[in-house]
Amino acid sequence: MKKLSILICAICAVCGFVSCSDFLDQESDQVIYADKDHLNNATDTLWSVAGIMNKMQVIADRTILLGEMRGDLSDITEFTSADLRDVAFFNISDENMYNAPRDYYAVINNCNYYLAKCDTALRNNRNELVFEREYAAVKAFRAWTYLQLVLNYGSVPFVTEPILSKAESEMDYPKYGIKEVCQYFINDIAPYADVETPNYGEIRSTNSKLFYFPIYVLLGDLNLWAGNYKEAALNYYKYISTRNGTNSSYPFGTNSIRWARDDAHWMSWSDSWSLNNFSTESVSPNSGLITMIPGDSIPSEGNYSELRNLFNCNVNNEYKSSIVPSQSIIQLSAAQKYCHVNSQGSVSYAPDGLSDYQTGDLRLSRAWTSEENVLVHDVGGSSKRIKNYSVFDKYSSRNVHIYRRAMVYLRLAEALNRAGYPRFAFEFLKNGVNNQVIAERVIPYYRADSVWISQFDFPNIQYVIEEPLGSTSPTTMGIHSVGSGYSSVNEYYVMPDDTLLTDESARLQYQIAKVEDLIVDEEALEFAFEGYRFYDLMRVALRRNDPSYLANRVYNRRGAENAGTMRSLIQADLNDTRTWYLNWGGKIGLGY
């Protein structure tokens, strides 16, 4: 099949409209199969969708790095490249390798071409629509890519038709912000929410169903950014309740990191959290991974993800990793009260000062391992000692993980909280949720909205709440229990409230703000190093109209005591929201 390259001219901005001529490089293969008027057979279906996914590989690493390195949970090392260092310090020039909007538009343009050209009415000999699943999947690819683009640039040229000529590339297109992008794609993908994802079976020993973005999850994200909180909550719930089929369940699970029941010396612990979420790339009714972008296995071929080499010490980087945990996540992790229950039911709390970052929440100590003077053996048989050896369990795969189950549950809690139901949101953090919990601990506080709340159906028989010494087989628990012990009996982890506030509206707003803070902390503990952090802080700061919510946390990356140093290193005034976004070519982004 012939590929089409798009000729390029210069970008020009006219009254908020810009041409797309410089978004794509002159010699790059931007549109696949552009010599055909229609895509109307199975070969077209397979190869054109695969071609789009190939383009998505190019933006996979930066999706993680732009979201992680600009936040407060990761820091650089002496071996960090200049480009990545500049990302961490908000000093991103047009020449920075992570600042290339043309790569996003390469995905978008291929999606636009596919959607414009595929024959959506074509049926097979069983009278089934041939392109329905792929059409919905490509709609989701385009929506997700546009969301990443606008979150990073703030204001972007918006194009939904394929650009196939020089004349089309020089046309003027409107610029959309986050709210406009979200609203467009909410309307665009909602009709396809119930369409199943394509399934091409096993590809390189990986289930191909993981390559796609579930539309209900994506709708939840779009509505969350747009401020449509009730709609977002229902979207996330709809995914949970249909993920494994109609009237199915997808409970949060009980995978956790726990100290041994009766180890009085705090020496032994068990971990089922990392295996289910990071080491396993399979599809099952209870698997934690939902979506990933597949990567190539050989650096010299295709789009190889460098994340393993940036986060870990290994032979490929001469055991010089570029990223380490920040003091902020180390301090946040240590500040948690780990609640322990022994086999007699006695409740206690893990002491401070445990070694290897095992004080407080245990997720950091499992996600990241750091040792000094480690003896390593090279492929050739030689050995040497590495002074600072660092490994992130979250980055052991060639594939880039995007969505997982815990993210859906935490964003569901975030949406419910902002919809006006902080006690409902808090139950997801502390105890886990089923219909009994909703009836006893949620509805009594929101009786006027009981009909709306009743849409969230978590059958008790499928969503069995974990009890510290329960004899049943639990299927769900409070999210905080993943790394902080048994949060359901933790007297330090309680619903925030201020009974001195006699005005009910003020009291509710107090609860919403405090529960939101707990959710943001939980997102840090659960998702550290996974690329969500900067966007999570951005979303809350914009929602509160309080740029300092993001700025202060980023400045405290190396601890509050070093905030001044970080301010001098970053230089950008993060209290000005325009500094949160990348700019390119003097035309794309905010601030111009």
C-alpha positions in Angstrom: 0.0 0.0 0.0 1.3 3.4 -0.9 1.9 5.9 1.9 1.3 9.6 1.6 3.6 12.3 2.9 2.1 15.7 3.5 3.9 18.8 2.3 4.6 21.5 4.8 4.6 25.3 4.9 4.9 27.7 7.9 2.3 28.0 10.6 0.4 31.3 10.8 -2.1 32.4 13.4 -5.1 34.5 12.3 -7.7 35.6 14.9 -7.5 32.4 16.9 -7.3 30.2 13.8 -4.1 28.5 12.7 -3.0 26.4 9.7 -1.8 22.8 10.2 1.0 22.9 7.7 3.9 22.7 10.1 2.5 20.1 12.4 3.9 17.3 10.3 7.4 16.8 8.9 7.8 16.8 5.1 9.2 13.4 4.8 7.2 11.6 7.5 4.6 9.0 6.6 1.6 10.6 8.1 -1.4 9.0 6.5 -1.5 5.3 5.9 -3.3 3.8 2.9 -4.2 7.3 1.5 -4.2 6.0 -2.1 -7.6 4.3 -1.4 -10.9 6.0 -1.6 -12.5 3.6 1.0 -11.4 1.0 3.5 -13.7 -1.8 2.9 -12.2 -5.2 3.6 -10.7 -7.1 6.5 -7.1 -6.4 5.5 -7.8 -2.7 5.6 -9.3 -3.1 9.0 -6.3 -4.9 10.6 -3.5 -2.9 9.0 -5.0 0.5 9.2 -5.8 0.2 12.9 -2.3 -1.3 13.5 -0.8 1.6 11.7 -2.6 4.1 14.0 -1.3 2.2 17.0 2.2 2.4 15.5 1.9 6.2 15.5 0.7 6.1 19.1 3.9 4.4 20.1 5.8 7.6 19.4 3.9 9.5 22.0 3.8 6.7 24.6 6.9 7.6 26.6 6.2 11.3 26.7 2.7 10.6 28.0 4.4 9.2 31.1 7.3 11.6 31.3 5.4 14.9 30.8 3.0 13.8 33.5 5.6 12.5 35.9 8.6 14.7 35.7 6.7 18.0 36.1 4.9 16.8 39.2 6.2 16.4 42.7 6.8 12.7 43.0 9.9 12.1 40.9 13.3 13.8 40.6 16.3 13.8 38.3 19.8 12.4 38.8 23.2 13.4 37.6 22.7 11.2 34.6 19.4 12.7 33.4 19.5 14.0 29.9 19.3 17.7 29.2 15.9 17.4 27.6 14.4 15.5 30.5 16.0 17.8 33.0 14.4 20.8 31.2 11.0 19.0 31.4 11.5 18.6 35.2 12.4 22.3 35.5 9.7 23.7 33.1 12.2 25.0 30.7 11.0 23.2 27.5 12.2 24.7 24.2 11.0 24.1 20.7 14.0 21.8 20.2 13.2 19.6 23.2 12.6 16.0 22.1 9.5 15.8 24.2 8.0 18.9 22.6 6.7 17.7 19.2 3.0 18.4 18.6 3.4 16.9 15.1 3.5 13.4 16.6 0.1 13.9 18.2 -1.3 15.2 14.9 0.2 12.2 13.1 -2.1 10.0 15.2 -5.0 12.4 14.8 -4.6 12.7 11.1 -4.5 8.9 10.6 -7.6 8.6 12.8 -9.4 11.3 10.8 -8.5 9.5 7.6 -9.7 6.1 8.9 -13.0 7.6 10.2 -13.6 9.4 6.9 -12.8 6.5 4.6 -14.0 3.3 6.2 -17.2 1.8 5.0 -19.3 1.7 8.2 -22.3 0.0 6.5 -20.3 -2.9 5.2 -21.5 -6.3 6.6 -20.1 -9.8 6.4 -21.9 -13.0 5.4 -23.3 -13.2 9.0 -24.8 -9.8 8.6 -22.4 -8.3 11.1 -20.9 -4.8 10.7 -17.4 -5.4 9.6 -15.9 -2.1 10.9 -18.0 -1.4 14.0 -15.5 -2.3 16.6 -12.5 -0.8 14.8 -14.5 2.4 14.1 -15.3 2.8 17.8 -11.7 2.0 18.8 -10.3 4.6 16.4 -12.8 7.2 17.7 -11.4 6.4 21.2 -7.8 6.7 20.0 -8.5 10.1 18.5 -10.3 11.3 21.7 -7.5 10.1 24.0 -4.8 11.6 21.8 -6.5 15.0 21.6 -7.0 15.0 25.4 -3.2 14.4 25.9 -2.4 17.1 23.4 -4.6 19.8 24.9 -3.6 18.9 28.5 0.0 19.5 27.5 -0.5 22.6 25.3 -3.6 24.2 26.7 -4.9 25.4 23.4 -4.6 23.5 20.1 -5.7 23.6 16.5 -8.7 21.4 16.2 -9.0 19.3 13.0 -11.4 16.4 12.5 -11.1 15.9 8.8 -8.0 14.2 7.2 -5.4 16.6 5.8 -4.3 15.1 2.5 -2.9 18.0 0.5 -0.8 21.1 0.8 -3.9 23.3 0.4 -5.7 21.6 3.2 -2.7 21.9 5.5 -2.7 25.7 4.9 -6.3 26.2 5.8 -7.2 28.0 9.1 -8.5 25.8 11.9 -10.0 26.9 15.2 -8.1 26.6 18.5 -9.8 24.6 21.2 -9.0 24.6 24.9 -9.6 21.7 27.4 -13.3 22.3 27.9 -14.0 22.5 24.2 -12.0 19.4 23.4 -13.7 17.5 26.2 -17.2 18.5 25.2 -16.6 17.7 21.5 -15.4 14.2 22.2 -18.0 13.4 24.9 -20.6 13.9 22.2 -18.4 12.1 19.6 -17.7 8.8 21.4 -20.8 8.4 23.6 -22.8 6.6 21.0 -20.1 3.9 20.8 -19.7 3.3 24.5 -21.3 -0.2 24.4 -19.4 -1.4 21.3 -16.9 -4.1 22.2 -13.2 -3.5 21.6 -11.6 -5.4 18.7 -9.9 -8.7 19.6 -7.1 -10.0 17.4 -6.1 -12.6 19.9 -2.5 -13.0 21.2 0.1 -10.7 19.6 3.6 -11.4 20.9 2.2 -13.3 23.8 0.1 -10.3 24.8 -3.7 -10.1 24.7 -4.6 -7.5 22.0 -7.7 -6.4 24.0 -5.3 -4.4 26.2 -4.4 -2.2 23.2 -7.6 -0.2 23.3 -9.2 2.5 25.4 -12.6 1.6 27.0 -15.0 4.3 25.9 -16.7 4.5 29.3 -13.4 5.1 31.0 -12.5 7.7 28.5 -15.9 9.4 28.8 -15.3 9.5 32.6 -12.0 11.3 32.0 -13.5 13.7 29.6 -16.4 14.6 31.9 -14.1 14.8 34.9 -12.0 17.4 33.1 -15.1 19.2 31.8 -16.5 19.5 35.3 -19.5 17.2 34.6 -19.0 15.2 37.8 -22.2 13.2 38.0 -21.8 12.2 34.4 -18.2 11.2 35.1 -19.1 9.1 38.1 -21.8 7.3 36.1 -19.3 6.6 33.2 -16.7 5.1 35.5 -19.4 3.1 37.3 -20.7 1.9 33.9 -17.3 0.6 33.0 -17.0 -1.3 36.3 -20.4 -2.8 36.0 -20.1 -3.9 32.4 -16.4 -4.6 32.0 -16.8 -8.4 32.3 -20.1 -8.5 30.5 -23.7 -7.4 31.1 -24.6 -7.5 34.8 -21.1 -8.5 35.7 -18.8 -7.2 38.4 -15.3 -5.8 38.5 -14.5 -5.4 42.3 -11.4 -3.4 43.4 -9.9 -6.6 44.8 -7.7 -7.2 47.8 -4.3 -7.1 46.3 -2.0 -5.4 48.8 1.3 -5.2 50.6 1.0 -6.3 54.2 3.2 -7.0 57.1 3.1 -10.6 58.3 0.2 -11.1 60.8 2.3 -12.1 63.9 5.7 -10.7 63.1 6.4 -8.5 66.1 9.7 -7.4 64.6 8.3 -6.0 61.3 10.7 -8.0 59.2 8.5 -10.0 56.8 5.8 -8.9 54.5 3.8 -10.2 51.5 3.0 -8.5 48.2 0.2 -9.3 45.7 -0.2 -5.7 44.6 2.7 -5.3 42.2 2.2 -8.7 40.6 -1.4 -8.0 39.7 -0.8 -4.5 38.5 2.6 -4.4 36.9 4.1 -7.8 36.2 1.1 -9.3 34.7 -0.1 -8.2 31.2 -3.0 -10.6 30.8 -6.8 -10.2 30.5 -8.9 -11.9 33.2 -12.0 -10.9 35.1 -9.8 -9.6 38.0 -6.7 -8.3 36.2 -5.6 -4.8 37.2 -4.3 -3.6 33.8 -6.9 -2.2 31.5 -5.0 -0.4 28.6 -1.5 -0.2 27.4 0.4 1.0 24.3 2.4 -1.9 23.0 6.1 -1.3 22.5 8.8 -2.9 20.3 11.2 -5.3 21.9 14.4 -4.3 20.0 15.8 -0.8 20.4 16.9 -0.6 16.8 13.5 -1.5 15.4 10.4 0.6 15.4 9.4 2.6 18.5 11.2 1.2 21.5 10.1 2.5 24.9 13.0 4.0 26.9 11.1 4.0 30.2 12.9 0.9 31.5 16.2 2.5 30.8 15.3 5.9 32.3 13.8 4.5 35.6 16.0 1.5 36.2 19.7 0.8 36.5 20.6 -1.8 33.9 23.2 -2.8 31.4 21.6 -0.7 28.6 22.3 2.6 30.5 25.5 1.4 32.2 23.6 1.2 35.5 22.9 4.9 35.5 19.3 5.6 36.0 17.8 9.0 35.2 14.8 9.2 37.6 14.5 8.7 41.4 11.6 9.2 43.9 11.4 12.7 45.2 11.5 13.6 48.9 7.9 14.6 48.6 6.7 11.0 47.9 9.1 9.6 50.5 7.8 12.0 53.1 4.1 11.4 52.2 4.6 7.7 52.3 6.3 7.8 55.7 3.5 10.1 57.1 0.8 7.4 56.7 -0.2 5.3 59.7 0.0 1.6 58.9 -2.8 -0.2 60.7 -2.0 -3.8 61.7 -4.3 -6.5 62.9 -2.7 -9.7 64.3 -4.3 -13.2 64.3 -5.9 -12.5 67.7 -7.6 -9.3 66.3 -5.4 -6.9 68.2 -5.0 -3.6 66.4 -1.6 -1.8 66.4 0.3 0.6 64.3 3.7 0.1 62.6 6.4 2.1 64.3 8.3 5.0 62.7 11.9 4.6 61.6 11.6 1.2 59.8 14.4 0.7 57.2 14.2 0.7 53.4 11.4 3.2 53.2 9.0 0.8 54.9 7.7 3.3 57.5 4.1 4.2 56.8 2.6 3.1 53.5 4.4 0.1 51.9 3.7 0.9 48.2 6.8 3.0 47.8 9.1 0.3 49.2 7.6 -2.2 46.8 7.5 0.0 43.7 11.1 1.1 44.1 14.2 -0.6 45.4 17.5 1.2 46.1 20.7 -0.4 47.3 24.3 0.6 47.6 27.4 -1.2 46.4 25.5 -3.9 44.5 27.5 -6.5 42.6 26.2 -6.9 39.0 27.2 -9.3 36.3 27.3 -8.2 32.7 26.3 -10.3 29.7 30.0 -11.0 28.9 30.6 -12.5 32.4 32.4 -9.6 33.9 31.2 -8.1 37.2 31.3 -4.7 38.9 29.9 -2.9 41.9 27.3 -0.2 41.4 27.4 2.5 44.0 23.7 3.5 43.8 21.5 0.7 42.3 17.9 1.7 41.7 15.0 -0.4 40.3 11.3 0.5 39.7 9.1 -2.6 39.5 6.5 -0.5 37.7 8.9 -0.4 34.7 9.8 -4.0 33.8 7.9 -4.2 30.5 8.5 -3.0 27.0 4.9 -1.9 26.9 3.6 1.5 28.3 0.7 1.1 30.8 -2.0 3.8 30.6 -5.1 2.7 32.4 -5.6 0.3 35.3 -8.4 -0.6 37.7 -7.3 1.5 40.7 -7.3 4.6 38.5 -11.0 4.0 37.6 -11.9 3.6 41.2 -10.0 6.6 42.4 -11.4 8.8 39.7 -14.9 7.5 40.5 -14.3 8.6 44.0 -13.0 12.0 42.8 -16.1 12.5 40.7 -18.5 11.5 43.4 -16.8 13.8 45.9 -17.1 16.8 43.5 -20.7 15.9 42.7 -21.5 16.6 46.3 -21.1 13.2 48.0 -17.9 13.2 50.0 -19.0 10.5 52.3 -19.7 8.2 49.4 -16.2 9.0 48.0 -14.5 8.4 51.3 -16.0 4.9 51.6 -14.0 3.9 48.5 -10.9 5.0 50.4 -11.5 3.5 53.8 -13.8 0.5 53.6 -14.7 -0.4 50.1 -18.2 -0.2 48.7 -21.2 -2.5 48.3 -24.9 -2.0 48.5 -24.9 -2.5 52.3 -22.3 0.2 52.7 -24.3 2.5 50.5 -27.5 1.9 52.4 -26.0 2.3 55.9 -23.2 4.9 55.4 -24.0 6.9 52.4 -27.8 7.4 51.7 -28.6 8.5 55.3 -26.5 11.6 54.6 -28.0 12.3 51.1 -31.6 11.1 51.3 -32.8 13.8 48.9 -30.5 12.2 46.2 -31.2 8.6 47.1 -32.7 7.9 43.7 -29.6 9.1 41.9 -27.3 7.3 44.3 -29.2 4.0 43.8 -27.9 3.9 40.2 -24.6 2.7 41.7 -25.4 -1.0 42.3 -22.6 -3.0 44.0 -24.3 -6.3 44.9 -23.2 -7.6 48.3 -22.7 -11.1 46.9 -20.2 -9.9 44.3 -18.6 -7.0 46.3 -17.7 -8.7 49.6 -16.0 -6.2 51.9 -12.7 -7.3 53.5 -12.8 -7.7 57.3 -9.5 -8.0 59.2 -10.4 -11.4 60.6 -13.3 -12.2 58.4 -13.9 -15.9 57.4 -15.5 -15.0 54.0 -13.6 -14.6 50.8 -13.5 -10.8 50.3 -13.4 -9.2 46.8 -13.0 -5.6 47.7 -11.6 -3.2 50.3 -10.7 0.4 50.9 -8.1 1.7 48.5 -6.0 3.0 51.3 -5.6 -0.6 52.6 -3.5 -1.5 49.6 -0.4 -0.1 51.3 -1.4 1.1 54.8 -2.8 -2.0 56.4 -6.4 -2.4 57.4 -7.8 1.1 56.9 -11.3 0.0 57.9 -10.2 -0.1 61.6 -7.6 2.7 61.4 -8.6 5.3 63.9 -6.2 7.8 62.3 -8.0 7.5 58.9 -11.4 8.9 59.4 -14.0 11.0 57.4 -13.0 14.7 57.6 -15.6 16.8 59.2 -16.0 20.1 61.1 -19.1 19.9 63.4 -18.5 23.5 64.5 -19.7 24.6 61.0 -23.4 25.2 61.6 -24.1 26.2 58.0 -24.7 22.9 56.2 -23.5 24.2 52.8 -20.2 25.4 54.4 -19.8 22.1 56.2 -20.3 20.2 52.9 -17.7 22.3 51.1 -15.3 21.7 53.9 -15.8 17.9 53.6 -15.4 18.0 49.8 -12.1 19.9 50.0 -10.7 17.6 52.7 -11.8 14.4 51.0 -10.3 15.7 47.8 -7.0 16.2 49.5 -7.2 12.6 50.7 -7.9 11.4 47.2 -5.0 13.4 45.8 -2.7 11.8 48.4 -4.0 8.4 47.6 -3.4 9.0 43.9 0.2 9.8 44.8 0.7 6.7 47.0 -0.9 4.4 44.4 0.2 6.0 41.1 3.7 7.4 41.9 5.9 7.3 38.8 3.1 6.3 36.5 2.7 9.6 34.8 -0.6 10.8 36.2 0.6 13.2 38.9 1.0 16.5 37.1 -2.4 16.2 35.4 -4.0 15.2 38.8 -2.6 18.3 40.4 -3.6 20.5 37.4 -7.2 19.2 37.4 -7.7 20.0 41.1 -5.9 23.4 41.0 -8.0 24.5 38.0 -11.2 23.2 39.7 -10.4 25.2 42.8 -9.2 28.2 40.8 -6.1 28.0 43.0 -2.8 27.7 41.0 -0.8 27.5 44.3 -2.3 24.0 44.9 -0.1 22.8 42.1 2.7 25.2 42.4 3.4 24.6 46.1 3.5 20.9 45.7 5.9 21.1 42.8 8.2 23.5 44.6 8.2 21.1 47.6 9.4 18.3 45.4 12.6 18.0 47.4 10.8 18.7 50.7 9.3 21.9 52.1 12.6 22.9 53.5 14.1 23.1 50.0 11.2 24.9 48.3 13.3 28.0 47.7 16.0 25.9 45.9 13.4 24.4 43.7 11.9 27.7 42.9 15.3 28.9 41.7 15.9 25.8 39.7 12.4 25.9 38.0 12.4 29.7 37.6 9.0 29.6 36.0 6.3 31.1 38.2 4.0 28.1 38.6 1.3 30.3 40.1 0.8 31.5 36.5 -1.2 28.8 34.9 0.3 29.6 31.5 3.6 28.1 32.6 1.9 24.7 33.0 1.7 24.2 29.3 4.1 23.6 26.5 4.4 26.1 23.7 5.8 25.4 20.3 6.7 27.4 17.2 5.3 30.6 18.9 1.8 29.5 17.9 0.7 26.4 19.7 0.0 26.6 23.4 -1.0 29.3 25.8 0.7 32.7 26.5 0.7 34.0 23.0 
